[in-house]
Amino acid sequence: MDTKDIILELRTKRGLSQEELAEKVFVTRQAVSRWENGDTTPNTETLKLLSKLFDVSINTLLGSPRQLICQCCGMPLEDASISKETDGFFNEEYCKWCYADGEYMYHDMDDLIEVCVNNMASDAFPTEQARAYMRELLPKLKYWKNQTNLEGAEAFASFKKQLIG
């Protein structure tokens, strides 16, 4: 689906007129009309506002041109699993389990591997195969390459207790 169709669909689902949408994202009604006719596309700042207003990612607004994956655990991202910043804007780099309320939840790769393996392992994908897959995947992801985010392990310990019980 094209951006023009997505904006039109989201606007009508919310019961908003072009004028009402324009007011909410600080543009003119004519700008909204041009988006919905496919003449133009919203600029980056307006896409951020539309994303927050409609509770969908910018990637979704643009017609999902790329498959997003969490840069911490490698999970494919959909609007329902994408993390959000403390201001409510989407962070399209991480899932809501790896980055929550402005904090990274995993600081030790082995701990993340164990959590993932517990959720991935099955008869078709045995534990050791899942573990080997994660050991190969994680070092390639941005989060683990950029070790500067790996601080505050106490937040992880608390989050881990919530997950495991």
N, C-alpha and C positions, 0 to 999 in steps of 0.2 A: 504494500500500500504506500502511496506517496504522501509526503508531508502535508500537502493541501487536503487530502482526504482524511488524514488522521486528525488534523486540527478541526475540521468541520465536524467529524464524528464526535470528538471529545466535547466540543462546544455544545452540540445539540443534545448529547447525553446529559449534560449538566443543565440544560434548559436555558442557556445563555444566548442572548442576542449578540450580534457582532459588536454593537455599541457597548454592551455590558462587559464582554471579554476585553475589548479595547481599554476600557477604564481600569480593569483589574491588572493589565500588564503595561499601562502607561503609553499606549499608542493610539492612533486614530482608528475610527471604524473603517476607513478606507484601507488602512494597512492590513487589517484583518481580512477584508474583502480580497485584497491582492494575494494574501497567503492562500486563501481558500480557492482562488482562481488559478493558482499555480504561477502567478506572475513574479512573485518574490518569495523568499524564505525569511523567517524571523532571524534577526541577528543573535549572536551568542548570548548576550545578556537577556534578551527577550525569551530565548529558548529556555534559559534557566528559570525564568518566572513562570513560563507555561508548564515546565516540568513540575515545579512545586505546586502550582495551582491544580493541575490535573492528576498529580501523584503518579506520573509516569517518567521514565528516564528520557533524557535528550535523545538517546539512541532510538527509543521507540518513536519519539516525535519525528525523527528523520527517516522513519520507515525501516528501522533495524538494519542499517547497512553493514554492520559488523557484529559478529558473535562475541559478546562480552564474556570474559571469564574472570573469576576472582583471582587477583594477583597475589593472594596468600595461599589459598587451598586448591585453586584450579577448577572450582566448580563453575559450570555454565551459569551465567546470571540472567535472570528475568526480573521484571519490575518488582515482583513480590519479594525477591531475595536480595536485591541491591541494597547496600548500606546507605545510611543517610548521615549527613553531618549534624551537629547539634542545632543548626539553624533550619533544619528540615530539608535542605537541598540534597539531592542524590549524590553519592560518591560512586561513580560507575566503575571504580577499580576493585571494589571489594564487596563480598557478600556481607549480609547483616550479622553473620555469626563470627566472622573474622575481624570486623570493624564495627563496633557498636558504641553509640553515644560519644563519638569522637575519640575512641580509644581502640588501639589494636589489642586483640584478645590473645594472640599467640606470640610467644617470645622464644619458644623452643621448638625447633622443627620436629623433634622426636615426639613431643607431646601432641602436636597437630597430627602427625602421622597416625598415632594411636587412635585419636578421636575419629579421623577419617576412615581408617581401616575398620573400626567397629561399626561404622555406618555403611561401608561399601561391601564388606565380605559377604559372600553367599556361596551356595553350592557351585554356581557357574563361575565365581570369581573368588577363589580360596584366599584365606587370610594372608599367606605369604606372597601370593601373586599381587594382591592389593598393596601390601607393604612395599614390595619392590617397585610397583608402578609409582607410588607416591614418592619414594626415595629418588626416583629418576626425574619426576615432574617438578617437585617443589624448588630445587635449586635454580631452575630456569625462570621462575616467576619473579616479578619486580620486587615484591616485598622481601624475599629472601636474598636477593642480590643486593638490596639496599639495606644493609644491616643496621643503619642508623635509627630505625624505628623500634628496635628491639630493647625496650627498657620498660620498667614497671611490671615485672613478673607477678607482683601481688594481684594485679587486676586479672591476670590469666588464672591464677590459683582460685580466685573467687568465682570466675566464670566457669571454670572446670568443675567446681563443686556443684554449680547449678545444673550443668549438663549431666553429670554422672550421678549426682544425688547425694 
